[in-house]
Every structure is written in structure tokens, then in C-alpha cells.
Amino acid sequence: MAHSAARRLDLYYWMRLTRVFDERMLAVWKQGRGVGSTFSQRGHEAIGVGAAYALAPEDVVAPMHRDLGCYLVRGLSPRRIFASLLGRATGVSAGRDANLHGMGDLDLNIIGFISHLPQSLPVTLGVAMAFRYRDERRVALTFFGDGSSHAGVVHEVLNMAALWQAPLVMVVENNQYAYSTPLHQQMRVTNIAGRAAAYGIPGVAVDGNDVEAVYAAVTEAVDRARMGDGPTLIEAATMRMLGHAIHDGAEYVPRDLLAAWEAKDPVRRYETRLLDDGIADQAELDEIGRRCEIEVEDAIAFAETSPWPDPATVTHGVYAG
């Protein structure tokens, strides 16, 4: 798929912003300025950005806790996200969840992450079927991980989505570890996308460290869904470069495995490609990096000077059936 220079630089900007945000977020937590726990995005930048970039504004997405790039592309500002991480009233969840969980905004067609993986799948299938019943040419997309791909609800959703020709795109972020369990201890098969064949739908395996490859695969799946041709399962292979969360040192991961994936770092890899293709020179890419650093530092300052939520509002937005 051919890309204009402007589009390629835009993809780079969103990945670089995700990386800078992630690095500064981890630094704030290590300095004891954070609230609760937090989750690194390192290694996942190309998946979140590439998938989100393939969607139209009217489409709906349900990201996970390592899809910061998706949230950013879809319109959640660094200010709102960092304020949410610090539990402030100006955050996405108005201080209800000091985490990358719960960051939904239906005005931006973002469904908040359901932390019990993979429970976003049936919710997103419901959204996709609502589009079909209303004869709307819209698509729903969600993510889940290699570990959660074994849950029964995944196979129920695959079957139902296939049977009903739902306009649904499912992206498996195969980052090699389900917390501390390596992939070879989770399953006998090595290709999660191959499971799609059992349900009569396309299964696509893609390099999750190549943002253009992710964008191309998701674009094809979105176009197919929008035309009424049903769902697609996409497996994007990457590596979770740090522990499950900031408290996890990931000593169980072999150092040579990390080194092999570090050589395929999605941000540096794309930067090299842009330089080699003559899309930009190093000074232009460095300027994008400085722009990202300014945005993130502004977000941190905004969050740290934002008010805590009023305790009197603790029951606001809470519903019971």
C-alpha cells in the first residue's frame, strides 16, 4: 500500500508521541509521583497506531491497556490521559480510575477498556451487530492478547461474528507473554490467526513492529467489514519489552529474547525506513521528537496541577441494575 510522505510522517509522529509519553510516564512513577500502577507500551506502538489510523471517525474501537497509541490517534489528548493516570478530576474518568483502564469516551467512539481480558470482545461484537441491524456502514474493532486468546468467550465471539457476518475486526496482540507465561507454555499452535479458519473467516498474521504492515492489514479488514463481508482476525506479533506492569521486573524473560526484539524496535525501525526512503532527514525527525516532548511535559504539568476529584461526587456516574 502506497503512502504519501505526509501520512508516513504522521504515523511516525503518533508512534513517537506514544514512546515519549510512555518513557515519561515510567519516569514519573519511578520518582514516586504516580498513583497506583501503570503499564508500559514499549513494543506495542506500531499496533495501536497502525490499527487506529485505519479506522474512520464514525467507527468504534475498544482498546486495551497497551494501546496508548490508539487512544491518542482517536483524539484523547495527552493532558486528559496523564490526568487520568494521576487520578485527577480533569482526567478521562474524572479520577475514578488512576490507570490506563477505564479510558472510554463515547463522543470519540472509544469504549473503555474492560480489564478482565478478553471481555471487550463480546461488547464490541454487540456494537458491530448494532451497526448491522441499523444498516450503518460502520465498523467495530477491538484488541486482545495471546494469553486471553484461549478464553472460551473468544471462540464464542469468533463463531457468532462469523455466523452473523458482523462488521468486526479483532486484533490479537501477540507479545509472547501472558504476564509471566511464555507463548510455548500457552498453546501447541504457533499461529493464533490460524484459528480463524475453523470459523470460516480470514485470519491474517502480520509483523506487529511494522506500522505500515499493521495499517495495511487492518485497512483491508475494515474495508471488508464495511462492505458487509464479515469479520477478520488479525494477529500482530510483537514483544512486551518490559514487565507486565511497573512493579514487574520481568526477570523470567530471557535476555537474548529481549535483545532480538530490541533490534526490531518499531519506532527506531520506522525512523530508519523514513531516512532511507528520503521522506525526512534526521533534523526533521528530531523536531518531531521535540514536539512530542513538549506535548508530554505540558500534559504532566497539567495533570499535576489539576484538582483531585471532589469526594462528594464519588457516586456520580455509578449505575446499578
Protein Blocks (a to p, Z undefined) as FASTA:
>chain_A
ZZdfklmmmmmmmmmmmmmmmmmmmmmmmnopaghjaddfehjlmmmmmmmmmpcfkbcc
dddfklmmmmmmnopafklmmmmmnopaklmnnopagcfehiacfknopacddfbdckkl
mmmmmmmmmmmmnopacdddddddfklmmpmklmmmmmmmmmnopacddddddehiahja
cfklmbmbfblklmmmmnopacddddfkbmklmmmmmmmmmmmmmnonapaddddddddf
bdfblmlgolmpcfklmmmmmmmofklmmmmmmmmnomacfklmmmmmmmmmmmmmmmmm
mmmmpccddfklmmgoiacZZ
